[in-house]
Amino acid sequence: MELSEVFAHSQYLRFKQKSVSVEGWFSDMSAALFDAFMSFQKARGTGGDFLEIGIAYGKAALMLAAHGAPGDVVRLVDCSEAQVTGTTALVQGTTQSRVEGIFGFSEALPHDLFPSRATRFMHIDGDHGRWALHNDLDIAHRTLGADGMVALDDFLAPQFIGVTIGAIEWMTRNPEAFEMVLVGFNKAYLVRPRVAMDYYVFIRDMLPGFFRSLDLHDFTFSRTDVARACGTFGLTARQFDLDILTRERAMGLPEVLVEGKIVI
Ligand SMILES: C[S@@+](CC[C@H](N)C(=O)[O-])C[C@H]1O[C@@H](n2cnc3c(N)ncnc32)[C@H](O)[C@@H]1O
């Protein structure tokens, strides 16, 4: 697959126009990452619906909806009735997909509201607490399709430590459900282990070019552990003027094995 085949599906500029006056907690880098992963999915033929838990004014929901095609469903969950009503109407006006507002606390909703294995992109951005996280990952495990992706807001954020603890606990209890392929700019990105390698290759070989095509340059991907121990990419602001930072470069060592170093 060529970068041009992926970039052809980008909705970033359209999203920027539609969301310019919408308040929210969704950074340009997160928008670019969502856009890149959903464009990659489209290019590889991944189908399915979209789901967000915690929609507020609809900033991130507008990006999900921008990738929706006729026949897809964008499900928007929030515990604020006013936000469900207002945001659902706003987002529906921007997409050919059907937008379904679901009012309630996500931990109180019956899980069969969410069709089994039918979602291609899900954003968890609701309660931000440890036990609610367990519930929201249960929903993700039920509804995510084989090639889908879950974005988890505030992973590693000091303000919401329960998110990080809850996610690691859940993943330890359910080791075959998801693999974390990327952490950066305030979110973690999870996929089914069977497709994790495809996403890793996309991140390594195409995401830097995708960002540059969007005129975003302030980034470095890190892969600082042995891939079999922890293949997850980190993503930060620019470091060492490198697109991909290895452990050796991060520690100021040459890119060769140092004598006496035991690699485990
Ligand atoms: C940080 S905001 C979401 C930001 C939004 N995704 C964006 O792109 O700007 C969190 C939202 O989650 C909602 N919320 C909080 N706890 C929730 C819960 N347990 N279930 C569903 N929604 C919840 C809040 O009402 C609020 O609208």
Ligand as a Chemical Component Dictionary entry (heavy atoms), coordinates in Angstrom:
data_LIG
# 
_chem_comp.id                   LIG 
_chem_comp.type                 NON-POLYMER 
_chem_comp.pdbx_formal_charge   0 
_chem_comp.three_letter_code    LIG 
# 
loop_
_chem_comp_atom.comp_id 
_chem_comp_atom.atom_id 
_chem_comp_atom.alt_atom_id 
_chem_comp_atom.type_symbol 
_chem_comp_atom.charge 
_chem_comp_atom.model_Cartn_x 
_chem_comp_atom.model_Cartn_y 
_chem_comp_atom.model_Cartn_z 
_chem_comp_atom.pdbx_ordinal 
LIG C1  C1  C 0  -13.825 15.501 28.180 1  
LIG S1  S1  S 1  -15.504 15.546 27.731 2  
LIG C2  C2  C 0  -15.479 14.782 26.139 3  
LIG C3  C3  C 0  -14.755 15.590 25.106 4  
LIG C4  C4  C 0  -15.113 15.283 23.681 5  
LIG N1  N1  N 0  -14.876 13.893 23.329 6  
LIG C5  C5  C 0  -14.384 16.193 22.705 7  
LIG O1  O1  O 0  -13.941 15.728 21.652 8  
LIG O2  O2  O -1 -14.262 17.400 22.943 9  
LIG C6  C6  C 0  -16.238 14.277 28.727 10 
LIG C7  C7  C 0  -17.716 14.035 28.450 11 
LIG O3  O3  O 0  -18.035 12.779 29.061 12 
LIG C8  C8  C 0  -19.310 12.857 29.627 13 
LIG N2  N2  N 0  -19.351 11.816 30.683 14 
LIG C9  C9  C 0  -18.764 11.847 31.901 15 
LIG N3  N3  N 0  -18.985 10.685 32.566 16 
LIG C10 C10 C 0  -19.703 9.894  31.724 17 
LIG C11 C11 C 0  -20.223 8.573  31.829 18 
LIG N4  N4  N 0  -20.030 7.832  32.910 19 
LIG N5  N5  N 0  -20.919 8.064  30.778 20 
LIG C12 C12 C 0  -21.118 8.826  29.662 21 
LIG N6  N6  N 0  -20.644 10.085 29.517 22 
LIG C13 C13 C 0  -19.931 10.607 30.526 23 
LIG C14 C14 C 0  -19.450 14.299 30.094 24 
LIG O4  O4  O 0  -20.813 14.699 30.163 25 
LIG C15 C15 C 0  -18.669 15.053 29.011 26 
LIG O5  O5  O 0  -19.531 15.501 27.984 27 
# 
loop_
_chem_comp_bond.comp_id 
_chem_comp_bond.atom_id_1 
_chem_comp_bond.atom_id_2 
_chem_comp_bond.value_order 
_chem_comp_bond.pdbx_ordinal 
LIG C1  S1  SING 1  
LIG S1  C2  SING 2  
LIG S1  C6  SING 3  
LIG C2  C3  SING 4  
LIG C3  C4  SING 5  
LIG C4  N1  SING 6  
LIG C4  C5  SING 7  
LIG C5  O1  DOUB 8  
LIG C5  O2  SING 9  
LIG C6  C7  SING 10 
LIG C7  O3  SING 11 
LIG C7  C15 SING 12 
LIG O3  C8  SING 13 
LIG C8  N2  SING 14 
LIG C8  C14 SING 15 
LIG N2  C9  SING 16 
LIG N2  C13 SING 17 
LIG C9  N3  DOUB 18 
LIG N3  C10 SING 19 
LIG C10 C11 SING 20 
LIG C10 C13 DOUB 21 
LIG C11 N4  SING 22 
LIG C11 N5  DOUB 23 
LIG N5  C12 SING 24 
LIG C12 N6  DOUB 25 
LIG N6  C13 SING 26 
LIG C14 O4  SING 27 
LIG C14 C15 SING 28 
LIG C15 O5  SING 29 
# 
